[in-house]
Amino acid sequence: MISSYRKWYNEQFSDEKYQELLNDLTGLYQKAPNFRVAESPFFIPKLLKDRLLDACEKITKVLLRDDLKDITQGALYDPKYIVPGEDDHTTFLQMDFGITLDKNGEPMPKLIEIQGFPSVYFFQYMIGGAFKRVFGLPDNLTAFFKDMTPEEYKNMMRDIIVGETDPKHVVLLEIEPEKQTTYIDMLSTSVELGIPCLCISKVLKIGNKLYYKNEEGETIEINKIYNRVIFDELDQREDLKLQFSFTDDLEVEWIGHPNWFFRISKYLLPYLENEYVPKTYFLKDIKKYPADLENYVLKPLFSFAGAGVIIDVTKADLDAVEDRDNFILQEKVHYEPIIESPDEPVKCEVRLLMLWPKEEKRPFIVNNLVRMSKGKMIGVKYNKDKTWVGGSVGFFEKD
């Protein structure tokens, strides 16, 4: 998108350099990513950066509403998902924007999803550094906001997740983390912060406290949980034998309280109204279907990784939905292929990674994630056997 950097990058690109990038990422922790890494970063022009910042500002105003918990209470739709000890606001926040064009042909972000749940904060730390090292990106390009250096970013993540607690009493919790697509991020988090990456089935409960056994067999109390468990996946794992429940009244601090996964989610989209947000309706509230249904997509409110989404929705699809409380109808975002690759141009989605420390009055952007696609949608199944697609990062010029 920044044409000078794009031209320079594409001219020096080679398959050998790309393999060097993958080797660099693998060599950091002797582990390769379990997902496809794109061949290129996204060079974000100033206009698009400014619009992304403006979009986040306008959406954040809704998150600062005094009645936010009231309007999102319906998101906590099942008692088995309501976790005690909810805090005042989310700790982690992501906003996903599909990049399209406005009527003047300029890049325009459109909100796809919003989530109050951790993303791959440490893999983005990894991949930004790898692109810099391997391709020799200029010093005036950065992926970080707030004028942060990589070290300052890592320290900020440490302050939020670990703080003053002894790292051995802080755990990253997931379902069989080594088998997760994003395990490389969890591994990086574990190594960089010195905290164990723990499967939920390994957690012990004694009274109202949680424990785990370290490599020496010692029983260690858990004081803080950096939660990466998705309840949608947990529900499907009836084979897991757990010694505690999320709904237990536990003496533990959640770093990223699980309730915010539901409150700040697709459930919030109908409450967001500005030029960066496509029209979104609760299916239960629609009295008459839009005449141009081909321009809408049907999404379940509570699903993970695009499960249950119907892209080419019909009246029959809508009529067939029985649980209408748990679906939204959202105006389609038509991603524009704006990144020049050696063959066909590439579409992209930008996820802004945000943090909201306890002492801060509002969230702020710290980093970004880019997903590149040549298919109909963003995602692996739409990009099989294609190149210049997958996970990446956006760089923009420092102010």
C-alpha positions in Angstrom: 0.0 0.0 0.0 2.9 2.4 0.6 4.0 2.0 -3.0 7.7 2.8 -2.5 8.1 0.1 0.2 6.0 -2.4 -1.7 8.1 -1.9 -4.9 11.3 -2.2 -2.9 10.1 -5.3 -1.0 8.8 -7.1 -4.1 12.0 -6.5 -6.0 14.2 -8.0 -3.3 11.9 -10.9 -2.4 12.9 -14.5 -3.2 11.7 -17.9 -2.1 15.1 -18.3 -0.4 14.5 -15.1 1.7 11.0 -16.4 2.6 12.5 -19.7 3.8 15.0 -17.7 5.8 12.1 -15.9 7.5 10.5 -19.2 8.4 13.8 -20.5 9.7 14.2 -17.4 11.8 10.8 -17.9 13.4 11.5 -21.6 14.0 14.9 -21.0 15.5 13.7 -18.6 18.2 12.2 -21.4 20.3 13.0 -24.5 18.2 9.4 -24.7 17.1 7.7 -23.8 13.8 4.3 -22.1 13.6 1.4 -24.4 13.1 -0.2 -22.0 10.6 0.9 -20.5 7.3 3.0 -17.4 7.6 2.6 -15.0 4.7 5.5 -14.0 2.5 5.2 -10.3 3.1 4.2 -7.7 5.7 1.5 -5.1 4.9 2.9 -1.6 4.5 0.1 0.6 6.0 -0.2 4.1 4.5 -0.8 7.1 6.7 -4.4 7.6 5.6 -5.3 4.0 6.5 -3.5 4.2 9.8 -5.4 7.4 10.7 -8.7 5.8 9.8 -7.9 2.7 11.9 -7.1 5.0 14.8 -10.3 7.0 14.2 -12.4 3.8 14.0 -10.9 2.5 17.3 -11.6 5.8 19.0 -15.3 5.8 17.9 -15.8 2.1 18.9 -14.0 2.7 22.2 -16.6 5.3 23.2 -19.2 2.6 23.3 -17.0 0.4 25.5 -16.7 3.4 27.9 -20.5 3.6 28.4 -21.6 3.4 32.0 -24.3 0.9 31.0 -22.0 -1.4 29.0 -22.5 -4.3 31.4 -26.3 -3.8 31.3 -26.5 -3.9 27.5 -24.2 -6.9 27.3 -25.7 -8.9 30.1 -27.6 -11.0 27.6 -24.2 -12.2 26.3 -23.8 -14.2 29.5 -26.6 -16.5 28.2 -25.7 -19.7 30.0 -25.0 -20.0 33.8 -22.2 -22.6 33.1 -20.2 -19.8 31.4 -20.6 -17.1 34.1 -17.3 -16.9 36.0 -17.2 -15.2 39.5 -15.0 -12.2 40.2 -15.6 -10.2 37.1 -13.5 -7.0 37.0 -14.6 -3.5 35.8 -13.4 -3.8 32.3 -11.6 -6.2 29.9 -7.8 -6.4 30.0 -7.4 -7.5 26.3 -9.2 -6.1 23.4 -9.0 -6.8 19.6 -10.7 -5.1 16.7 -10.7 -6.8 13.3 -11.0 -4.6 10.2 -11.4 -5.8 6.6 -9.7 -3.4 4.2 -11.9 -2.1 1.5 -12.0 1.0 -0.7 -14.2 4.1 -0.3 -15.9 5.9 -3.2 -12.6 7.7 -4.0 -10.6 4.5 -4.2 -8.9 5.1 -0.9 -8.3 2.4 1.7 -11.2 2.1 4.2 -11.3 -0.2 7.3 -14.6 -1.9 8.1 -15.1 -3.7 11.4 -15.5 -7.4 11.1 -15.4 -8.5 14.7 -14.4 -7.2 18.2 -13.3 -9.4 21.1 -12.4 -9.0 24.8 -10.0 -11.9 24.8 -6.2 -12.3 24.3 -4.8 -12.7 20.8 -1.3 -13.7 19.6 0.4 -10.8 21.3 3.8 -12.6 21.5 3.8 -14.1 18.0 3.3 -10.6 16.6 6.3 -9.6 18.7 8.2 -12.5 17.0 7.1 -12.0 13.4 7.7 -8.2 13.4 11.3 -8.8 14.5 11.8 -11.6 12.0 10.7 -9.5 9.0 13.0 -6.7 10.2 16.0 -9.0 10.5 15.6 -11.0 7.4 14.4 -8.4 5.0 16.3 -5.4 6.5 13.3 -3.2 6.8 14.1 0.5 7.4 14.3 1.7 11.0 11.5 4.2 10.4 9.0 1.4 9.9 7.3 0.0 13.0 4.5 -2.4 13.9 4.1 -0.9 17.4 2.0 2.0 18.6 2.6 4.6 21.4 6.2 4.9 20.1 7.1 1.6 21.8 10.3 -0.4 21.2 10.0 -4.2 21.1 11.5 -4.3 24.6 9.1 -1.8 26.0 6.2 -3.8 24.5 7.4 -7.0 26.1 7.8 -5.3 29.4 4.3 -3.9 29.2 3.0 -7.4 28.5 4.9 -8.7 31.6 3.5 -5.9 33.8 0.0 -6.8 32.8 0.2 -10.6 32.9 2.8 -11.2 35.7 3.1 -7.9 37.5 4.7 -8.2 40.9 3.8 -11.9 41.2 6.5 -14.6 41.2 6.2 -16.0 37.6 6.0 -19.5 38.9 2.6 -18.6 40.4 1.3 -17.3 37.0 0.1 -19.8 34.4 -1.0 -19.6 30.8 -4.1 -21.8 30.7 -5.3 -23.6 27.5 -6.7 -26.9 26.4 -3.7 -29.1 25.3 -1.7 -26.1 24.3 0.9 -28.0 22.3 -1.9 -29.1 19.9 -3.3 -25.6 19.4 -2.8 -23.8 16.1 -1.4 -20.8 18.0 0.9 -22.8 20.2 3.9 -20.8 18.9 2.5 -17.7 20.6 1.9 -19.6 23.8 5.4 -20.9 23.8 6.8 -17.5 23.2 4.7 -16.1 26.0 5.9 -18.8 28.3 9.6 -18.3 27.5 9.6 -14.5 27.4 7.7 -14.1 30.7 9.0 -17.2 32.4 5.6 -18.6 33.2 4.4 -22.2 32.6 2.0 -23.0 29.7 -0.5 -25.4 31.3 -3.2 -27.7 30.0 -6.5 -27.2 31.9 -6.5 -30.9 32.7 -3.3 -30.5 34.8 -4.8 -28.0 37.2 -5.4 -29.3 40.8 -8.0 -27.9 43.2 -7.6 -28.0 46.9 -10.3 -26.1 48.8 -10.9 -22.9 46.8 -7.3 -22.7 45.5 -5.7 -24.0 42.3 -2.3 -25.7 41.9 -0.1 -27.5 39.4 2.9 -29.7 39.6 6.1 -28.4 38.2 8.8 -30.5 36.4 10.3 -31.4 39.8 7.0 -32.7 41.0 6.5 -29.9 43.4 2.9 -28.6 44.0 2.8 -24.9 43.1 -0.1 -22.6 43.9 -1.6 -20.7 41.0 -2.3 -17.0 41.9 -2.9 -15.7 38.4 -4.3 -17.2 35.2 -3.6 -15.8 31.8 -6.7 -17.4 30.3 -6.6 -18.7 26.7 -9.4 -21.3 27.1 -12.3 -20.9 24.7 -15.5 -22.3 26.2 -16.8 -23.3 22.8 -13.9 -25.7 22.5 -14.1 -26.8 26.1 -17.7 -27.8 25.5 -16.6 -30.2 22.8 -14.0 -31.9 24.9 -16.0 -34.2 27.0 -13.0 -36.5 27.2 -11.1 -34.0 29.5 -11.1 -34.8 33.2 -11.1 -31.5 35.1 -10.7 -31.0 38.8 -12.2 -27.6 38.9 -14.9 -25.5 37.1 -14.7 -22.0 35.8 -17.9 -21.3 37.8 -16.2 -22.2 41.1 -15.6 -19.4 43.6 -11.8 -19.6 43.4 -9.0 -17.7 45.1 -7.3 -16.7 41.8 -6.9 -13.6 39.7 -8.0 -13.9 36.0 -5.7 -12.0 33.7 -8.3 -11.5 31.1 -11.5 -12.4 32.9 -13.5 -15.0 30.9 -16.8 -13.1 31.0 -15.4 -10.4 28.7 -15.1 -13.0 25.9 -18.9 -13.0 25.8 -19.6 -9.3 26.6 -17.2 -7.9 24.0 -17.9 -10.1 21.0 -20.2 -10.2 18.0 -23.0 -9.5 20.6 -21.8 -5.9 20.8 -21.8 -5.2 17.0 -25.5 -4.1 16.8 -24.7 -1.3 19.3 -21.9 0.1 17.2 -22.9 2.7 14.6 -20.4 4.7 12.6 -18.9 4.8 9.1 -16.4 2.0 10.0 -19.0 -0.5 11.1 -21.2 -2.5 8.7 -25.0 -2.6 9.5 -25.6 -5.4 12.0 -28.8 -6.7 13.5 -29.8 -9.3 16.0 -31.8 -11.9 14.0 -34.4 -11.9 16.7 -35.2 -8.2 16.1 -35.6 -8.4 12.3 -39.3 -8.1 11.4 -38.6 -8.0 7.6 -35.6 -9.4 5.9 -33.5 -7.0 3.8 -34.3 -7.1 0.1 -30.7 -7.5 -0.7 -29.8 -10.5 1.3 -26.9 -11.3 -1.0 -25.2 -8.4 0.7 -25.4 -9.9 4.2 -23.8 -12.7 6.1 -25.3 -14.8 8.9 -23.2 -15.3 12.0 -23.8 -17.2 15.3 -23.0 -15.0 18.2 -21.0 -17.5 20.1 -18.7 -19.6 17.9 -15.0 -19.8 17.3 -12.8 -19.5 14.1 -15.8 -18.8 11.8 -17.8 -21.9 12.7 -21.4 -21.7 11.6 -21.1 -18.7 9.4 -23.2 -18.6 6.3 -21.7 -16.3 3.6 -24.3 -16.6 0.8 -27.3 -16.4 3.0 -30.9 -17.0 1.8 -34.4 -16.5 3.2 -34.5 -20.2 3.7 -31.4 -20.1 5.8 -32.9 -17.4 8.0 -36.2 -19.2 8.3 -34.4 -22.4 9.4 -32.7 -20.7 12.4 -34.5 -21.9 15.5 -32.3 -20.2 18.1 -32.8 -16.7 16.7 -31.5 -15.1 19.9 -28.0 -16.3 19.2 -27.5 -15.0 15.6 -26.8 -11.7 13.9 -27.2 -10.6 10.3 -24.3 -8.4 9.2 -23.8 -6.4 6.1 -21.0 -8.0 4.0 -17.6 -6.3 3.8 -16.1 -6.6 0.3 -12.4 -6.9 0.9 -10.4 -5.3 -1.9 -7.2 -7.0 -3.2 -4.9 -4.1 -2.5 -1.5 -5.8 -1.9 0.6 -6.4 -5.0 2.1 -9.9 -5.1 4.1 -11.7 -7.8 0.9 -13.1 -9.2 -2.6 -12.0 -8.2 -3.3 -9.2 -5.7 -4.0 -10.0 -2.1 -6.8 -9.0 0.3 -6.1 -8.3 3.9 -7.6 -7.9 7.4 -6.0 -5.9 10.1 -6.4 -6.8 13.8 -5.5 -4.1 16.2 -4.2 -5.5 19.4 -5.1 -3.4 22.4 -4.5 -3.5 26.1 -6.5 -2.0 29.0 -4.4 -2.1 32.3 -6.3 -1.8 35.5 -5.1 1.6 36.3 -5.9 3.1 32.9 -9.2 4.8 32.1 -9.4 3.6 28.5 -7.8 0.9 26.3 -5.0 1.7 23.8 -3.5 0.1 20.7 -0.1 -1.6 21.1 0.4 -3.8 18.1 -1.3 -5.3 15.1 -1.9 -8.6 13.2 -2.5 -8.9 9.5 -4.2 -11.8 7.8 -3.7 -12.0 4.0 -6.0 -13.9 1.6 -6.6 -14.5 -2.1 -9.8 -16.5 -1.5 -13.4 -15.5 -1.0 -12.9 -15.1 2.7 -10.0 -14.8 5.2 -9.1 -18.3 6.4 -7.2 -21.4 5.7 -9.9 -23.3 3.8 -10.2 -20.4 1.3 -6.5 -20.2 0.6 -5.3 -23.8 0.0 -2.3 -24.1 -2.3 -1.9 -20.3 -2.5 1.1 -18.2 -1.8 1.4 -14.7 -0.2 -1.4 -15.6 2.2 -1.6 -16.3 5.9 -0.5 -14.6 9.1 1.6 -11.4 8.9 2.0 -8.0 10.4 1.5 -4.4 9.4 4.3 -1.8 9.3 3.7 2.0 9.1 6.1 4.9 9.2 6.9 6.4 12.6 5.4 9.9 13.3 
